[in-house]
Amino acid sequence: PYYYHFDVAMPGDEAGAFHSSDLWFSFGSLAKCWRPFVGWHYDLARRMGLYWTNFAANGDPNGTDRDGTPLPVWDPCIGEEYPAMHLCQEPGMRTDWLTETDRKAFGL
């Protein structure tokens, strides 16, 4: 299994990252939203779209960006550390994302 932690403070208000805020990124529809997204938001949306497409095609989200450079490696969520792809301005793997609330939710 692959797990991600979406961590983008949504521009335009103080709501932060909220349930479903990742959908504008997942579907590449940032330009259809009223929020003032900037360059790195579009970069993240492109990468997320590539991760989802790679996973659907190969069962593995890893691959290359449109310019041929490797996407940040996304490791499976296995083991005691529960690694997750931290989707933010600088995406990458993290193991320190679990809060106490997360641990209770996962039964850890």
C-alpha positions in Angstrom: 0.0 0.0 0.0 1.0 3.6 -0.6 0.1 6.4 1.7 0.2 10.1 1.4 -0.1 13.1 3.7 -1.4 16.2 1.9 0.0 19.3 3.6 -0.7 22.4 1.6 -2.0 25.5 3.3 -4.6 26.5 0.7 -4.1 30.1 -0.4 -6.9 32.6 -0.1 -8.0 32.0 3.5 -6.7 30.5 6.8 -8.4 27.0 6.4 -5.1 25.2 5.8 -5.3 21.7 4.3 -8.8 20.4 4.7 -10.8 17.3 3.7 -11.0 17.2 -0.1 -8.6 20.1 -0.7 -6.3 17.7 -2.5 -8.9 17.1 -5.2 -8.0 20.3 -7.1 -4.5 18.9 -7.3 -5.4 15.3 -8.0 -7.7 16.3 -11.0 -5.4 19.1 -12.2 -8.2 21.7 -11.9 -6.3 24.4 -10.0 -7.1 27.0 -12.7 -10.8 26.4 -12.3 -10.7 27.4 -8.6 -10.9 30.9 -7.2 -7.9 30.4 -5.0 -4.7 32.3 -6.0 -2.5 29.2 -6.7 1.1 29.9 -7.8 3.8 28.0 -9.8 4.7 25.4 -7.2 1.0 24.4 -6.7 0.8 23.6 -10.4 4.1 21.6 -10.1 2.6 19.6 -7.3 -0.6 19.0 -9.1 1.3 17.7 -12.2 3.4 15.4 -10.0 0.3 14.1 -8.2 -1.4 13.4 -11.6 1.7 11.5 -12.7 1.8 9.5 -9.5 -1.9 8.5 -9.8 -1.4 7.6 -13.5 1.7 5.5 -12.9 -0.1 3.7 -10.1 -3.1 2.9 -12.2 -0.9 1.7 -15.1 1.8 -0.2 -13.1 0.7 -0.6 -9.5 3.6 1.6 -8.6 3.4 5.5 -8.4 7.1 6.0 -9.2 8.3 7.2 -12.5 9.5 10.3 -14.3 8.2 13.9 -14.6 7.3 15.2 -18.0 10.9 16.5 -18.6 12.3 13.0 -17.8 13.6 13.7 -14.3 12.6 11.2 -11.7 9.7 12.0 -9.5 10.5 12.0 -5.7 10.6 8.3 -4.8 7.4 7.1 -3.1 8.1 4.0 -1.0 5.3 1.6 0.0 3.8 2.1 3.5 5.2 -1.0 5.1 7.1 -1.6 8.3 7.0 -0.1 11.8 7.7 3.5 10.7 4.6 3.9 8.4 6.3 5.9 5.7 4.1 8.3 3.8 4.7 10.6 0.8 4.5 14.1 2.1 2.7 16.0 -0.6 3.7 19.7 -0.1 5.9 22.4 -1.7 8.9 20.0 -1.6 7.4 16.4 -1.8 9.3 13.6 -0.2 9.0 10.6 2.1 8.4 11.1 5.8 8.1 8.8 8.8 7.4 11.6 11.4 3.9 12.5 10.1 1.9 10.5 12.6 0.2 12.6 15.3 -1.2 11.0 18.4 -4.7 11.3 16.8 -3.4 9.5 13.7 -1.9 6.7 15.9 -5.3 6.2 17.7 -7.1 6.2 14.4 -4.8 3.5 13.0 -4.9 1.5 16.2 -1.2 1.9 16.9 
